[in-house]
Amino acid sequence: MMSRLLSELTTTGVGGPARHYLEAGTEAALIDAVRAADDAGGPLLLIGGGSNLVISDAGYDGTVLRIATDGLDIVPGRDGGPARVTVQAGHCWDDVVRATLEAGLCGLEALSGIPGSAGATPVQNVGAYGADVSQVLESVRAWDRRERTVVEFGTADLGFGYRNSLLKRTTVQGSPRFVVLDVTFALEASTLGVPIAYAELARTLGVQAGGRAPAAEVRATVLRLRTGKGMVLDAADRDTYSTGSFFTNPIVDAATAAGLPQDAPRFPAEGGTKLSAAWLIDRAGFAKGYGLPGTAGADLASGRAALSTKHTLAVTNRGQATSADILAVARAVRDGVRECFGITLHNEPLLIGIDL
């Protein structure tokens, strides 16, 4: 085992040292490492791409296991049926999207540019621009730490919701019951992307909502839109040193939605009405760049952390931030939205050893 600063493994760039650090490059090594950690009885944190974690400055007093498995297999469909794409958990997600489009398959193009690894996508039911992985996911193979066996889940077994799944609900402080080994998607063979459900994307592409555009063009457009919001990793752009959206879009009851200003975006959702967290943040007085020198909230983290200058949903590390700095900005935003609208925003990334 080796020591490792966890700030080096997360897209936000914060986090103290791991007491023990391991990497697993094969499925067998991953299962063996998890079993050994469980046999030893200490806490275990799993990290893939590190894009959905904010880790305590004190580090992690246990074993940190980085999932470094890699590989992608495409089985063409038969008689016009969908192709099956099976991806190892540690495989870079955007490389998966690129490879499927190069193979003439559609279904993942709207999920371009999302950082992290393939194994994390069903955990969070990762989504963007009107698409999420549950729409095309066929199965997940995982190591069940309680039963100490490999299990397979179909889509219906995973209880998907908005940025949620059985895999997430059985994870505590970054330590899952089910360790994802690989993920299989069922994708259509077509150079046209799937019908576009997101108004901004459809408008930018010049098609009607529900229409289709070339998948490669959808990918290029999504990457351009995400880059404009600081949501595509770029070592030279401090706005991308974040977990992406720090807060999920809240789902509220009808009475709460009706009490908001008329221009508040509203979307039908299971269990109520989905609101725009970005709109709530902006209308509560938190502008892009909040927390930077010369802006409101600059004293919170002395400019070390701030809202992105491109998108109010991202809390960014401006170069020397600690996890405490990131939380200070996020906490001010959460409390301000609650005071203004009576709605509590909830963090999307996992908080390890810290609380909002």
PALUM-343828 format. One line per 10 residues: number of its first residue (from 1); their letters; for each residue y, x, z of N, C-alpha, C. Coordinates in steps of 0.001 Angstrom, whole numbers, always signed. Each point is the difference from the previous one (the first is absolute). Last residue first. Layout:
<sites>
NUM) a) Y X Z Y X Z Y X Z  ... .
</sites>
This chain:
<sites>
356) ldigillpen) +19305 -22444 +4649 +1317 -420 -456 +673 -860 +1067  -3715 +4033 +821 +189 -1445 -141 +1413 -298 -458  -4106 +4309 +116 +1373 -456 +206 +58 -1506 -197  -3901 +2716 -870 +488 +589 +1234 +1423 -393 +334  -1101 -1107 -4704 -1048 +704 +735 +600 +694 +1220  +856 -4183 -3779 +727 +858 +933 -1024 +605 +934  -119 -2258 -5259 -625 +162 +1310 +819 +972 +834  +2387 -2933 -3961 -831 +1176 +280 -634 -77 +1377  +2837 -3630 -1232 -1136 +94 -908 -837 +1242 +275  +3311 -3007 +3477 -209 +1224 -767 -1229 -105 -884 .
346) hltigfcerv) +3158 -4212 +1425 -1125 +785 +499 -241 +1194 -910  +4272 -3744 +1565 -708 +740 -1039 -1107 +847 +632  +2523 -4686 +1677 -425 +1353 +359 -786 +627 -1140  +4042 -3991 +614 -1268 +350 -647 -338 +1441 +345  +4162 -2515 +943 -1074 -493 +850 -1378 +273 -567  +4561 +1307 -1716 -738 -1110 -602 -1090 -601 +890  +3120 +3629 +1363 +750 -737 -1013 -711 -1272 -448  -2000 +3066 +3124 +1214 -547 +594 +750 -886 -985  -3809 +2313 -1520 -388 -1026 +972 +1229 -660 +618  +646 +3660 -2867 -457 -1167 -758 -378 -1128 +944 .
336) gdrvaraval) +1145 +4081 +1973 +1163 -602 -631 -356 -1236 -809  -3394 +2642 +2015 +745 -746 +1009 +1205 -702 -609  -2606 +2814 -2832 -795 -1149 +484 +801 -853 +967  +1994 +4008 -1431 -78 -977 -1080 -762 -1235 +455  +178 +3634 +2938 +1336 -585 -127 +8 -1085 -1077  -3921 +2501 +547 +194 -904 +1139 +1364 -691 -82  -1091 +3379 -3156 -791 -1207 -236 +228 -1031 +1108  +2012 +4239 +493 +615 -736 -1101 -734 -1313 -234  -1825 +2818 +3204 +1327 -425 +453 +698 -814 -1082  -4191 +2087 -908 -108 -1239 +771 +1352 -505 +458 .
326) idastaqgrn) -216 +4143 -2242 -419 -1063 -919 -38 -1336 +734  +811 +3801 +2609 +1147 -315 -849 -322 -1151 -949  -3458 +1714 +2652 +942 -737 +839 +1245 -385 -799  -3222 +2793 -1967 -452 -1388 +9 +918 -857 +856  +2392 +4111 -2084 -1194 -146 +814 -479 -1441 -113  +3241 +3185 -3519 -265 -1146 +860 -1280 +175 +802  +2696 +2707 -3434 -411 +530 +1304 -376 -1116 +966  +1059 -900 -4659 -285 +1425 -31 -512 +557 +1310  +969 -4690 -1249 +1007 +701 -804 -171 +1518 +33  -3211 -4568 +412 +222 +1270 +693 +948 +823 -864 .
316) tvalthktsl) -470 -5628 +50 -271 +1300 -594 +306 +1166 +930  -1221 -5615 -745 +616 +870 +1010 -406 +1420 -357  +281 -4815 -3051 -608 +1296 +312 +811 +735 +1060  +1200 -4292 -2005 -1290 -169 +681 -608 +1317 +453  +4196 -662 -2595 +136 -172 +1448 -1322 -183 +733  +1524 +2894 -4524 -755 -1214 +335 -18 -172 +1514  +2258 +3663 -2273 -374 -801 -1170 -598 -1347 +362  +1301 +3610 +3018 +1227 -308 -730 -272 -881 -1211  -2989 +29 +4664 +141 +615 -1319 +1356 -354 -612  -338 +53 +5265 -509 -821 -1087 +232 +739 -1312 .
306) aargsaldag) -466 +3245 +4033 +906 -1049 -462 -744 -922 -948  -95 +4900 +3431 -749 -1100 -605 +991 -1090 -368  +1758 +3941 +1654 -1304 +558 -373 -907 -1039 -663  +4592 -529 +1952 -141 +214 -1433 -1340 +554 -434  +1026 -1194 +4578 +880 +1108 -419 -180 +352 -1476  -1888 -3785 +2415 -888 +1145 -228 +776 +1198 -526  +2304 -3955 +1502 -1364 -312 +439 -914 +1215 -85  +4742 -435 -1440 -282 +634 +1281 -1449 -191 +446  +1897 -2001 -3967 -182 +1444 -190 -357 +710 +1294  +982 -4870 -1172 -1252 +476 +569 -224 +1485 -105 .
296) atgplgygka) +3350 -2010 -3504 -388 -643 +1258 -1332 +564 +471  +2565 +3360 -3036 -423 -1393 -123 -280 -570 +1377  +1259 +4618 -815 +1041 -796 -638 -369 -1452 -204  -3993 +3338 +407 +1351 +309 +467 +1039 -805 -778  -4686 -2321 +165 +509 +1276 -506 +1383 +279 +581  -2318 -4099 +822 -461 +1089 +846 +422 +1367 -491  -484 -4004 -3429 +303 -215 +1416 -615 +1117 +844  -365 -768 -4916 +551 +1206 +619 +375 -158 +1455  -107 -4419 -2718 -695 +1213 -449 +683 +1223 +607  +909 -4241 +2867 +142 +370 -1406 -882 +1193 -336 .
286) fgardilwaa) +391 -4084 +3760 -578 +1345 -142 -24 +373 -1479  +1347 -4338 +2102 +1010 +1043 +106 -511 +1421 -141  -2140 -4504 -509 +234 +252 +1427 +951 +1179 +210  -1490 -1239 -4343 +912 -1029 +507 +260 +140 +1497  -3096 +2986 -2108 +1330 +168 -585 +996 -997 +591  -4500 -397 +1277 +556 +1256 +510 +1434 +184 -501  -2500 -3650 -1668 +348 -199 +1409 +682 +1240 +582  -1701 +296 -4387 +1163 -898 +51 +455 -192 +1444  -3950 +2419 -673 +1160 +766 -474 +1266 -842 +54  -4169 -2010 +968 +459 +842 +1102 +1239 +788 -411 .
276) slktggeapf) -1683 -4765 -1942 +239 +1378 -409 +534 +798 +1184  -3424 -4404 +295 +1393 +384 -179 +81 +1454 -463  -3815 -4362 +39 +260 +1435 +85 +1453 +273 -323  -2705 -4451 +2143 +910 +479 -1034 +257 +1484 +198  -4593 -2647 +1603 +1425 -255 +141 +805 +458 -1194  -4908 +284 +599 +454 -51 +1386 +1488 -242 +170  -1528 +1978 -4515 -991 -598 +880 +509 +46 +1436  +3687 -158 -3774 -1021 +925 +489 -975 -762 +867  +4789 -305 -3558 -1142 -674 +641 -1062 +1021 +398  +5214 +1264 -174 -1166 -6 -871 -1130 -740 +703 .
266) rpadqplgaa) +5798 +1220 +45 -1149 -663 +615 -1138 -47 -997  +5356 +2343 +1056 -1200 -141 -835 -1149 -599 +795  +5234 -994 +964 -1098 +830 +505 -1232 -184 -885  +4357 -2327 -328 -357 +1052 -957 -1093 +937 +502  +1812 -3701 +2620 -592 -520 -1230 -478 +1100 -935  +120 +895 +5339 +959 -308 -1062 -698 -383 -1296  -2847 -958 +4339 +630 +1173 -598 +1032 -411 -1047  -3035 -2979 +2482 +1183 +391 +757 +729 +1199 -560  -4199 -1759 -1690 +1082 -940 -296 +1301 +386 +701  -4001 +2454 +852 +486 +246 -1358 +1181 -888 -332 .
256) taadvipntf) -2166 -704 +4085 +707 +1286 +10 +580 +303 -1371  -2685 -3820 +414 +1256 -186 +730 +815 +1288 +17  -4388 -21 -1909 +985 -698 -831 +1349 -125 +695  -3061 +4151 +1433 -249 -1424 -178 +1167 -649 -751  -1352 +5247 -846 +551 -864 +1050 -338 -1457 -281  -976 +5590 -1260 -423 -1345 -381 +355 -927 +1155  +2003 +5155 -1722 -506 -945 +1005 -411 -1331 -624  -189 +5121 -2025 +772 -1226 -182 -527 -1050 +979  -491 +5157 +1352 -581 -992 -898 +960 -1180 -139  +1434 +5248 +1139 -248 -1341 +524 -654 -878 -1064 .
246) fsgtsytdrd) +1023 +4523 -926 -356 +121 +1409 -360 -1361 +596  -390 +2113 -5152 +560 -1107 +785 -435 +125 +1454  -678 +4422 -1960 +301 -1114 -887 +649 -1093 +829  -854 +3911 +2131 -1268 -704 -180 +135 -1082 -1060  +2844 +4727 -19 -84 -1236 +773 -1414 -551 -109  +3181 +3412 -2573 -705 +458 +1205 -63 -1168 +982  +2363 -134 -4205 -1427 -285 -148 -824 +499 +1191  +4780 +646 -548 -245 -1434 +119 -1474 -341 -105  +1762 +4443 -676 -268 -347 +1406 -229 -1501 +186  -873 +3310 -4254 +756 -1213 +322 -329 -447 +1417 .
236) aadlvmgkgt) -2125 +3670 -2419 +1431 +305 -51 +874 -1168 +432  -4830 -199 -349 +338 +986 +1027 +1495 +299 +43  -2515 -4519 -1406 +720 +1050 -704 +497 +984 +1057  -3037 -5017 -742 +173 +1258 +715 +633 +1060 -881  +949 -5239 -330 -972 +906 -630 +250 +1382 +583  +2769 -3753 +1109 -1354 -351 +413 -1080 +764 -762  +5132 -569 -203 -494 +1088 +845 -1411 -209 +478  +2620 -2732 -3138 +47 -424 +1405 -498 +1087 +950  +5 +571 -4735 +1364 -415 +304 +178 -463 +1428  -4303 +1040 -1617 +786 +1226 +128 +1443 -338 +363 .
226) rlrlvtarve) -2885 -3563 -972 -306 +588 +1294 +812 +1282 +230  +356 -2127 -4199 +572 -839 +1050 -227 +612 +1381  -2003 +2146 -3680 +1460 +119 -69 +672 -818 +1100  -4656 -328 -472 +362 +1332 +496 +1514 +197 -18  -1651 -3959 -1878 -177 -7 +1457 +387 +1359 +584  -32 -352 -4657 +1104 -775 +570 -81 -27 +1520  -3488 +2029 -2435 +1222 +792 -129 +1179 -711 +638  -4121 -2340 -169 -56 +1159 +906 +1300 +807 -53  -456 -3530 -3043 +151 -509 +1370 +1 +1163 +985  -935 +1007 -4415 +1432 -292 +167 +271 -558 +1396 .
216) aaparggaqv) -4433 +789 -1237 +685 +1287 +125 +1499 -201 +197  -2699 -3790 -845 -220 +533 +1347 +729 +1322 +210  +1739 -3910 -3331 -918 +1130 -34 -106 +662 +1376  +1234 -4995 +348 +629 +1100 -730 -1006 +1142 -54  +344 -5792 +1207 -657 +1299 +40 +783 +1002 -850  +1224 -4851 +3047 -312 +600 -1288 -637 +1365 +175  +1705 -2681 +3599 -1300 -482 -444 -393 +520 -1361  +5050 -136 +868 -943 +85 +1113 -1308 -667 -414  +2867 +1903 -3972 +33 -1096 +953 -976 +275 +1147  +2316 +4110 -2660 -999 -1044 -222 +197 -1102 +1026 .
206) gltraleaya) +2257 +4497 -403 +417 -925 -1046 -1043 -1030 -350  +248 +3680 +3427 -859 +181 -1167 +386 -917 -1158  +2250 -301 +4162 +219 +1363 -492 -803 +265 -1262  -618 -4124 +2231 +1341 +78 -587 +259 +1382 -603  -3995 -679 +2407 -19 -753 -1257 +1348 +113 -714  -311 +1887 +4279 -786 +769 -953 -28 -701 -1356  +2098 -2201 +3580 +752 +1196 -368 -730 +809 -1058  -2170 -3879 +1815 +1130 -319 -870 +760 +1254 -445  -5324 -451 +1081 +1213 +386 +732 +1211 -93 -919  -4706 -708 -1261 +398 -1037 +940 +1349 +258 +653 .
196) ipvgltsael) -3132 +1177 -4708 +993 +549 +923 +552 -1123 +882  -4978 +850 -2688 +1222 -803 +57 +934 +450 +1136  -3127 +3840 -1795 -277 -1353 +491 +1307 -789 +60  -211 +3898 -3615 -120 -142 +1434 -327 -1432 +382  -1437 +2419 -4682 +1027 -839 +602 -220 -59 +1505  -3048 +2218 -2732 +1220 +811 +30 +1185 -811 +502  -5406 -617 +1289 +1120 -497 -797 +1159 +976 +86  -4802 -1361 +2574 +247 +946 -1080 +1071 -579 -910  -695 -1044 +5420 -119 -485 -1371 +262 +1132 -987  -1985 +500 +5164 +1202 +15 -816 -296 -431 -1429 .
186) aftvdlvvfr) -1781 +507 +5492 -441 -624 -1250 +1236 -197 -868  -1280 +3627 +4280 +873 -999 -598 -643 -537 -1272  -1438 +2841 +4882 -303 -364 -1381 +909 -1137 -452  -379 +4304 +3966 +532 -1319 -351 -329 -264 -1464  -1770 +3403 +4512 +470 -162 -1376 +373 -1455 -232  -510 +1749 +4430 -623 +1097 -751 +390 -46 -1476  +2070 -1867 +5076 -206 -251 -1425 -551 +1256 -677  -530 -1688 +5107 +589 +1124 -727 -311 -178 -1482  +287 -3351 +4526 -629 +197 -1300 +744 +1097 -761  +1462 -998 +4302 -1432 -206 +186 -731 +336 -1302 .
176) psgqvttrkl) +4690 +2471 +1045 -643 -1214 -498 -1442 -140 +461  +4865 +2348 +1534 -1425 +286 +117 -788 -1240 -402  +4872 +323 +443 -432 +859 -1100 -1472 +343 +7  +1896 -2970 +3304 +704 +1278 +51 -522 +992 -1053  -2956 -3854 -210 +833 +119 +1198 +604 +1400 +29  -2679 -3849 -3523 +505 +1363 +200 +936 +11 +1204  -2059 -3894 -2115 -968 +687 +854 +345 +1480 +165  +2612 -2919 -2745 -76 -697 +1283 -991 +648 +956  +489 +1600 -4491 +1184 +305 +808 -108 -620 +1387  -3395 -917 -3083 -3 +1439 +256 +1186 +396 +879 .
166) lsnrygfgld) -378 -4451 -1601 -936 +263 +1094 +20 +1480 +367  +4437 -1422 -2267 -1406 -168 -346 -835 +173 +1264  +5578 -93 -2321 -952 -90 +1109 -1413 -183 -538  +4527 -440 -2145 -61 +1342 +578 -983 +55 +1168  +124 -4614 -1443 +1141 +803 -390 +6 +1303 +787  -4739 -1885 -373 +1250 -719 +164 +1122 +901 -459  -5915 -326 -47 +1289 +534 -401 +1141 -960 +325  -5139 +584 +1062 +1033 -824 +619 +1407 +459 -335  -4659 +1642 -1248 +1052 +829 +575 +1175 -784 +563  -4090 -1533 -2464 -337 +444 +1355 +1193 +621 +726 .
156) atgfevvtre) +68 -1448 -4641 +60 -1130 +920 -269 +409 +1446  -381 +3230 -3543 +1389 -413 +222 +95 -1112 +1042  -4229 +2987 +580 +597 -612 -1171 +1413 -447 +333  -2968 +4059 +2411 +753 -1244 +92 +395 -467 -1391  -3837 +3491 +2660 +765 -343 -1198 +639 -1362 +183  -2066 +4485 +3216 +64 -1431 -291 +805 -202 -1274  -2812 +4072 +3147 +877 -312 -1131 -79 -1497 -280  -750 +2088 +5021 -678 -205 -1277 +1034 -259 -1078  +332 +0 +5087 -413 +1311 -502 -852 -138 -1260  +2403 -3293 +2957 -1417 -136 -335 -597 +1284 -553 .
146) rrdwarvsel) +4581 -1 +1261 -689 -681 +1108 -1502 -66 -256  +2991 +1810 -3268 -149 +902 +1141 -736 -658 +1165  -119 -655 -5437 +231 -814 +1187 -275 +854 +1230  +1446 +1154 -5279 -852 +405 +1115 +397 -823 +1212  +550 -1537 -5356 +605 +606 +1188 -1077 +411 +990  +1464 -2205 -5324 -1062 +586 +808 +650 +754 +1149  +1668 -4250 -3339 +332 +1192 +786 -1258 +456 +721  +1525 -3392 -4628 -762 +326 +1200 +526 +1269 +657  +2290 -2513 -3584 -1318 -623 -19 -777 +288 +1275  +5526 -352 -1804 -1021 +723 +759 -1320 -763 -40 .
136) vqsvdagyag) +4354 -1397 -1831 -923 +680 -923 -1109 +757 +723  +3464 -2575 +2240 -160 -767 -1232 -1031 +616 -944  +1499 +1994 +4172 -1022 -1026 +200 -255 -811 -1260  +3456 +3420 +390 -1333 +471 -373 -1070 -1072 +159  +5047 -1359 -1314 -597 +739 +1115 -1461 +279 -324  +5229 -1742 -2319 -1435 +294 -99 -479 +624 +1299  +4653 -1168 -1041 -790 -1197 -217 -1493 +213 -131  +3196 +3588 +937 +377 -669 -1245 -946 -1148 -357  -2214 +2881 +3551 +1377 +188 -454 +194 -801 -1278  -3951 +1453 +4350 +528 -785 -1098 +1429 +355 -334 .
126) vnqvptagas) -4926 +872 +3284 +1201 +589 -580 +459 -823 -1193  -3154 -516 +4073 +167 -880 -1156 +1288 +382 -719  -1884 +2505 +3619 +1319 -634 +64 +141 -1144 -998  -4108 +2293 +116 +329 -157 +1424 +1295 -783 +145  -1681 +1381 -4303 -496 -1280 +513 +327 -221 +1468  +1515 +4113 -1999 +557 -1174 -675 -602 -1327 +472  -1116 +4704 +1306 +941 -745 +841 +421 -1315 -627  -2884 +3213 -2196 -684 -650 +1110 +908 -810 +899  +1638 +2711 -3699 -649 -1241 -427 -637 -745 +1166  +4277 +3170 +948 -1333 +156 -577 -646 -1355 -265 .
116) gpigslaelg) +5530 +1592 +101 -1160 -187 +844 -1296 +100 -777  +5121 -1804 -1709 -628 +1210 +535 -1229 -333 +835  +2137 -2562 -4378 -174 -192 +1444 -703 +1237 +561  +973 -789 -4756 +977 +717 +802 -122 -170 +1491  -2001 -3830 -3237 +302 +1399 -310 +992 +582 +1001  -2003 -4571 -613 -152 +756 +1250 +216 +1484 -229  -62 -3303 -3498 +1148 -334 +853 -34 +751 +1323  -3644 +478 -3161 +1240 +593 -495 +1224 -299 +874  -4940 -1264 +124 +603 +806 +1056 +1404 +484 -355  -2707 -2705 -2952 -171 -645 +1297 +668 +740 +1126 .
106) clgaeltarv) -2385 +1265 -5207 +1213 -503 +637 -347 -643 +1339  -2081 +3943 -3861 -219 -1085 +951 +1324 -433 +615  -1232 +3829 -3097 +171 -1279 -673 -238 -1201 +890  +74 +4851 +1094 -1312 -483 -439 +84 -1366 -678  +3826 +2043 +1888 -440 +903 -1073 -1367 -416 -538  +1693 -2303 +3719 +765 -337 -1196 -404 +881 -1178  -1945 +912 +4154 -484 -1289 -510 +774 -423 -1243  +1292 +3978 +2283 -1307 +150 -665 -497 -1319 -565  +4031 +56 +2582 +173 +700 -1281 -1330 +74 -760  -84 -1768 +4368 +705 -902 -923 +118 +643 -1379 .
96) vddwchgaqv) -1783 +2666 +3384 -927 -1082 -349 +656 -923 -1019  +2602 +3356 +1891 -904 +564 -1001 -1042 -1028 -435  +2919 -1066 +3500 +682 -94 -1292 -830 +637 -1105  -1732 +167 +4474 +75 -1346 -560 +665 -33 -1366  -2980 +4039 +2132 +1405 -380 -85 +150 -1330 -735  -4499 +1205 +2722 +596 +222 -1313 +1439 -509 -13  -3456 -245 +3625 +1092 +952 +75 +732 +241 -1301  -3853 -3030 +514 +1085 -413 +884 +1193 +944 -15  -3160 -730 -4346 -193 +559 +1334 +1261 -210 +842  -1505 -3240 -4131 +867 +1119 +358 -312 +462 +1412 .
86) tvrapggdrg) -1697 -3244 -4580 -307 +365 +1384 +711 +1302 +338  +36 -4277 -3784 +601 +1306 +296 -229 +287 +1477  -1852 -3453 -4243 -25 +315 +1429 +510 +1421 +202  +932 -4046 -3999 -512 +1324 +337 +24 +169 +1513  -417 -4936 -2448 +882 +1055 +502 -721 +1325 +209  -1715 -3456 -3852 +252 -61 +1430 +862 +1171 +467  -1880 -907 -4526 +1354 -467 +284 +335 -103 +1474  -4288 +1595 -1509 +229 -1323 -594 +1364 -566 +380  -871 +3943 +3023 -952 -452 -1020 +386 -1384 -483  +2887 +4503 +2287 -545 -1343 +128 -954 -331 -1135 .
76) pvidlgdtai) +870 +5115 +1939 +540 -1031 -899 -669 -1349 +220  +808 +3911 +3605 -1145 -573 -714 +534 -1121 -882  +2053 +4575 +2835 +262 -1232 -743 -1255 -422 -745  +1764 +3347 +4423 -1044 -302 -981 +279 -1354 -643  +2253 +4327 +3277 +208 -1330 -586 -1030 -202 -1094  +1687 +3568 +4518 -884 -368 -1097 +208 -1438 -437  +596 +3155 +4800 +681 -138 -1279 -1016 -387 -1062  +1270 +898 +5802 -981 -291 -1047 +728 -339 -1289  +1714 +1200 +4554 +335 +744 -1217 -1042 -208 -1091  +2029 -1723 +5104 -972 -418 -1018 +413 +613 -1326 .
66) rlvtgdygad) +928 +1592 +5281 +616 -324 -1293 -1097 -308 -1011  +425 -140 +5586 -897 +250 -1129 +697 -435 -1280  +973 +1314 +5539 +587 -560 -1212 -876 +421 -1174  -674 -420 +5682 -385 +559 -1296 +707 -746 -1121  +2240 +436 +4909 -1343 -353 -415 -290 +684 -1320  +4461 -984 +2204 -899 +663 +948 -1440 -425 -282  +4795 +401 -2900 -1170 -853 +221 -1008 +755 +846  +5740 +327 -479 -1220 +282 -741 -1122 -951 +364  +4769 +189 +1388 -928 +690 +891 -1306 +352 -712  +3437 -2576 -2068 +394 +1410 +41 -925 +807 +903 .
56) sivlnsgggi) -1784 -4547 -2425 +802 +488 +1125 +336 +1484 -139  -921 -3009 -4375 -773 +580 +1095 +931 +597 +1047  -470 -3661 -4365 +1040 +715 +736 -658 +460 +1300  -1936 -1791 -5155 -109 +417 +1395 +1325 +564 +506  -1696 -1243 -4586 +169 -1226 +794 -120 +290 +1492  -643 +3200 -3643 +1199 -731 -407 +279 -1226 +845  -3681 +3622 -306 +1027 +116 +1035 +1269 -776 -293  -4519 +585 -2334 +1225 +540 -581 +1143 +116 +984  -4192 -698 +2304 -227 +172 -1425 +1218 +673 -610  -2293 -334 +5234 +1169 +92 -876 -462 +176 -1442 .
46) lllpggadda) -1833 -1558 +5403 -300 +318 -1389 +1276 -21 -823  -1544 +735 +5480 +996 -516 -929 -386 +435 -1407  -2334 -464 +5278 -112 +460 -1380 +1049 -696 -844  -1599 +1267 +5639 +694 -817 -998 -58 +641 -1383  -4045 +1157 +3357 +1451 +72 +18 +631 -902 -1040  -4883 +891 +887 +655 -992 +852 +1513 +42 +32  -4047 +2291 -2283 +775 +763 +984 +820 -899 +897  -2454 -1843 -3605 -941 +522 +987 +724 +757 +1108  +2502 -1507 -3664 -402 -1122 +854 -989 +443 +1076  +1343 +3153 -3197 +1140 -347 +849 -358 -1148 +937 .
36) arvadilaae) -3191 +1239 -3192 +156 +1061 +998 +1151 -309 +947  -718 -2904 -3652 -1078 -117 +980 +154 +1042 +1105  +2964 +245 -3619 +282 -1187 +817 -1065 -156 +1080  -620 +3411 -3136 +1141 +313 +864 +339 -1175 +910  -3415 -546 -3267 -425 +946 +1047 +1136 +292 +974  +955 -2647 -3808 -828 -736 +971 -424 +922 +1143  +2361 +2034 -3482 +854 -975 +683 -796 -760 +1061  -2255 +2977 -2866 +793 +735 +987 +891 -944 +794  -2472 -1827 -3554 -903 +427 +1072 +763 +732 +1098  +2361 -1271 -3902 -359 -1160 +811 -888 +409 +1175 .
26) tgaelyhrap) +3302 +3726 -1761 -1079 -793 -579 -297 -1180 +907  +3365 +3217 +1078 +143 -72 -1445 -1109 -745 -705  +2818 +587 +5021 -1304 -358 -572 +157 -221 -1493  +2646 +2577 +4558 +81 -617 -1311 -1413 -269 -507  +2762 +830 +5141 -1112 +195 -922 +340 -614 -1348  +2144 +1495 +5319 +248 -457 -1363 -1176 +364 -894  +1918 -640 +5566 -1039 +519 -894 +244 -587 -1384  +3404 -640 +2992 -798 +837 +900 -1131 +658 -775  +4615 -1254 -2382 -1301 -596 +318 -734 +937 +945  +5583 -308 -440 -1274 +627 -371 -1214 -877 +314 .
16) ggvgtttles) +4751 -2424 -992 -338 +1251 +660 -1379 +505 -388  +3768 -3173 -2774 -1274 +10 +709 -314 +1368 +557  +2938 -1946 -4572 +137 +119 +1451 -1386 -40 +632  +1303 -661 -4830 +227 +1369 +460 +303 +116 +1477  -1080 -3691 -3407 +1252 -1 +759 +317 +1392 +539  -4039 -809 -2326 +1117 -45 -935 +1348 -74 +714  -4465 +2508 +2014 +560 -1338 -149 +1211 +35 -915  -2587 +3852 +1581 -972 -882 -647 +532 -1405 -243  +2184 +3702 +2383 -322 +560 -1318 -891 -938 -816  +1244 -855 +4549 +1165 -211 -860 -266 +509 -1408 .
6) llrsmm) -3033 +712 +3589 -215 -1234 -747 +1202 -357 -864  -2005 +4868 +1619 +1143 -874 +248 -145 -1236 -872  -4179 +3010 +1816 +821 -332 -1162 +1161 -866 +453  -4786 +3294 +1534 +1151 -794 +382 +845 -240 -1243  -5522 +609 +73 +1259 +730 -56 +1112 -888 +526  -5880 +637 +114 +1189 -830 +0 +1249 +872 +0 .
</sites>
